[in-house]
Amino acid sequence: MSLIKIKSYNDLTDLQSLALVDFSYSRIDTYQQCPAKYFYSYISKEPRLFNPPAVLGNIVHAVLENVLDNEKTLDINELEQEYNKNIPIWDPDNNIPKDLISVGSVILQEFYDEYYDKKFNIYEKELAFNFIIGCYRILGFIDRVDVIGDRVNIVDYKTGKWEVALKDVPNNLQLGIYALAMHSIFPEKEIYAELHYLRSGKKKGHLFTNEDIENVKLKLISSITKIINDTNFTPTSNVRICSYCDHAKSGACPTGVFRNKKNNG
């Protein structure tokens, strides 16, 4: 197998750095959901609407980032105080419904129940990364990275209801990108990456082999090339996506507006 080289920004000449196009998993995922959604989000840059579940996710992520520490075990009072402190920061206008706020409280309580007597081996929280593949710079953040001996454990927290099927985890591009980023930092260590679904408590992960890493590179380049070469950005055939799309709700996407009116009418 021919190896695709991963570079850092410092490896590039000035001319090469000017030619870079930035991408992230969220950009690629948006396109895979709906090319039209990608167009309105990243090309015409239509404003995003307030999304209570997404904001709740930001709050819970902030709490875990601020509270988790290698030097201490969890304190439920500290978790609750941090949660209450972050709610007005992320939701100053009190737009998140009370039942969703309660969901966040339950998530943190259950997280405490699982980890209250455990010590962490955290290498970094909200670890920023970027690497160069081809003429693309891949950027992102990883919720938590633990380093234990010869193994790197990557954890991505999910606060939503929807879960990736267990059989699809080895091919999950988000985990693949994270594994690729950490492999470039820790080339001699095993890389394990998991999705931690905080509502259900399920953890779905995969140990990435060197062959897996090379396949991630190919999939990443293929996914980006498809986006770059698209000139139409046709709306998805999955009508359900329109029901929660910002651009359908705001009126920016005529197809989404039509579909939602038809479904609600």
C-alpha positions in Angstrom: 0.0 0.0 0.0 1.3 3.4 -1.0 1.5 5.7 2.1 -0.1 9.1 1.9 2.1 11.6 3.8 0.7 13.8 6.5 2.5 17.1 6.9 2.4 19.9 9.4 1.9 23.6 8.5 5.6 24.2 9.2 6.6 21.7 6.5 5.1 23.9 3.7 6.6 26.6 1.6 5.0 30.0 1.6 3.5 29.3 -1.8 2.1 25.9 -0.6 0.5 27.5 2.5 -1.3 30.0 0.3 -2.9 27.2 -1.7 -4.3 25.4 1.4 -8.1 24.9 1.7 -9.4 24.4 5.2 -11.7 21.5 6.1 -13.1 19.9 9.2 -15.2 16.9 10.0 -18.2 19.1 10.6 -17.9 20.6 7.1 -17.6 17.1 5.5 -20.5 15.8 7.6 -22.7 18.7 6.6 -22.1 18.0 2.9 -22.8 14.3 3.4 -26.1 15.1 5.1 -27.1 17.5 2.3 -25.0 19.3 -0.3 -27.4 22.2 -0.3 -27.0 22.6 3.4 -23.3 22.7 2.9 -23.7 25.4 0.3 -25.9 27.6 2.6 -23.6 27.0 5.6 -20.1 27.4 4.1 -20.4 29.1 0.7 -23.2 31.6 1.0 -22.6 31.7 4.8 -26.3 32.0 5.8 -26.7 32.7 9.6 -27.4 29.7 11.9 -30.5 29.6 14.1 -30.6 28.9 17.8 -30.6 25.1 18.3 -31.5 24.2 21.9 -30.1 20.6 21.8 -26.8 21.8 20.2 -26.5 24.5 22.9 -27.1 22.0 25.6 -24.3 19.9 24.1 -22.0 23.0 24.3 -22.9 23.5 28.0 -22.3 19.8 29.0 -19.0 19.8 27.0 -17.9 23.0 28.9 -18.8 21.5 32.2 -16.7 18.3 31.6 -13.8 20.3 30.2 -13.7 22.6 33.3 -14.3 19.9 35.9 -12.4 16.8 34.8 -8.9 16.7 36.4 -6.2 14.1 36.9 -5.5 15.3 40.4 -9.0 14.7 41.9 -12.1 12.5 41.7 -15.4 13.9 40.7 -17.6 16.0 43.0 -21.3 16.0 42.2 -21.7 19.5 43.8 -18.9 20.8 41.6 -20.5 19.4 38.5 -23.9 20.9 39.4 -22.4 24.3 40.2 -20.5 24.3 36.9 -23.6 23.3 35.0 -25.6 26.1 36.6 -22.8 28.6 35.9 -22.6 27.7 32.2 -26.3 27.7 31.4 -26.7 31.5 31.4 -23.3 31.9 29.6 -24.5 29.7 26.6 -28.2 30.6 26.9 -28.5 34.2 28.1 -32.0 34.5 26.8 -33.4 31.3 28.5 -34.4 29.7 25.2 -33.6 26.2 26.2 -36.7 24.4 27.4 -36.8 23.3 31.1 -37.2 19.7 30.1 -33.9 19.9 28.1 -32.1 21.5 31.0 -33.3 18.6 33.1 -31.8 16.2 30.5 -28.5 17.9 31.0 -28.7 17.5 34.8 -29.4 13.8 34.4 -26.5 13.3 32.0 -24.1 14.8 34.5 -25.5 12.8 37.4 -25.1 9.6 35.4 -21.6 10.6 34.4 -20.8 11.1 38.1 -22.3 7.8 39.0 -20.0 6.0 36.6 -16.8 7.9 37.4 -17.1 9.2 40.9 -14.4 6.8 42.3 -12.1 6.7 39.3 -8.9 8.7 38.5 -8.4 10.0 35.0 -5.3 9.9 32.8 -6.0 13.0 30.7 -3.4 14.1 28.2 -5.5 17.0 27.0 -9.1 18.3 27.0 -10.5 20.1 23.9 -7.3 19.3 22.1 -6.9 21.5 19.0 -5.3 19.8 16.0 -4.5 20.5 12.4 -2.6 18.6 9.8 -2.0 18.8 6.1 -3.1 16.1 3.7 -2.6 16.9 0.0 -3.5 20.6 -0.4 -6.0 20.5 2.5 -5.6 21.6 6.1 -7.8 19.5 8.4 -8.7 21.3 11.6 -10.7 20.3 14.7 -10.9 19.7 18.4 -11.0 16.4 20.4 -13.1 16.4 23.6 -10.6 14.3 25.6 -7.4 12.5 24.9 -6.0 10.0 27.5 -2.5 8.5 27.2 -2.0 5.3 29.1 1.3 3.6 28.5 1.6 2.6 24.9 -2.0 3.5 24.1 -3.8 6.7 23.2 -7.5 6.8 24.0 -9.7 9.4 22.2 -13.1 10.2 23.7 -15.8 12.2 21.8 -18.8 13.1 23.9 -22.3 13.0 22.3 -25.3 14.5 24.1 -27.9 13.8 21.3 -30.3 10.9 21.0 -29.1 9.6 17.6 -26.3 7.0 17.8 -24.0 5.4 15.2 -24.7 1.7 14.7 -21.9 -0.4 16.3 -21.1 -2.0 13.0 -20.4 1.4 11.4 -18.0 2.6 14.1 -14.8 1.3 12.4 -15.7 3.4 9.3 -16.8 6.5 11.2 -15.0 9.4 9.6 -15.0 11.6 12.7 -13.2 9.0 14.8 -11.0 8.3 11.8 -9.9 11.9 11.5 -9.2 12.1 15.3 -7.2 8.8 15.1 -5.2 10.2 12.2 -4.5 13.4 14.0 -3.2 11.5 17.1 -1.3 9.0 15.0 0.7 11.9 13.6 1.6 13.0 17.1 2.1 9.5 18.6 3.2 7.3 15.7 4.5 4.5 17.9 1.4 4.2 20.1 -1.9 2.3 19.6 -4.8 4.6 18.8 -8.2 3.8 20.2 -11.1 6.2 19.5 -14.7 6.0 20.9 -18.0 7.8 20.8 -19.3 8.2 24.4 -23.1 8.7 24.2 -23.9 10.5 27.4 -27.7 10.0 27.3 -27.5 6.2 27.0 -24.1 5.7 28.6 -23.0 3.6 25.6 -19.4 3.7 24.4 -18.7 2.7 20.9 -15.1 2.6 19.8 -12.5 1.1 17.5 -8.8 0.3 17.7 -7.3 1.8 14.6 -4.6 -0.3 12.9 -2.0 1.2 10.5 -4.1 -0.1 7.6 -7.2 1.7 9.1 -5.2 4.9 9.3 -4.3 4.7 5.6 -7.9 4.0 4.7 -8.9 7.1 6.6 -6.5 9.2 4.5 -8.0 7.8 1.3 -11.6 8.3 2.5 -10.8 11.9 3.6 -9.2 12.9 0.3 -12.1 11.3 -1.6 -14.7 13.1 0.5 -13.1 16.5 0.1 -12.5 16.0 -3.6 -16.2 15.3 -4.1 -17.1 18.5 -2.3 -14.5 20.6 -4.3 -15.8 19.2 -7.6 -19.5 19.8 -6.9 -21.0 22.6 -8.8 -24.7 22.0 -8.1 -25.0 21.3 -4.4 -28.3 19.5 -4.9 -30.6 19.1 -1.9 -30.7 15.7 -0.2 -33.4 13.2 -1.0 -33.8 12.6 2.8 -36.7 14.9 3.5 -36.4 14.3 7.3 -33.2 16.4 7.3 -35.1 19.4 6.2 -37.3 19.2 9.3 -34.4 20.3 11.5 -32.3 22.3 9.1 -31.5 25.9 10.0 -31.7 27.0 6.4 -35.1 25.4 5.8 -36.4 27.1 8.9 -34.9 30.5 8.0 -36.2 30.4 4.5 -32.7 30.4 2.8 -33.3 27.0 1.2 -36.5 27.0 -1.0 -36.5 23.2 -1.2 -36.4 22.9 2.5 -39.2 25.5 3.0 -41.4 23.7 0.4 -40.8 20.3 2.0 -41.6 21.4 5.5 -44.7 23.2 4.4 -45.8 20.1 2.5 -45.2 17.9 5.6 -46.9 20.3 8.0 -49.8 21.0 5.7 
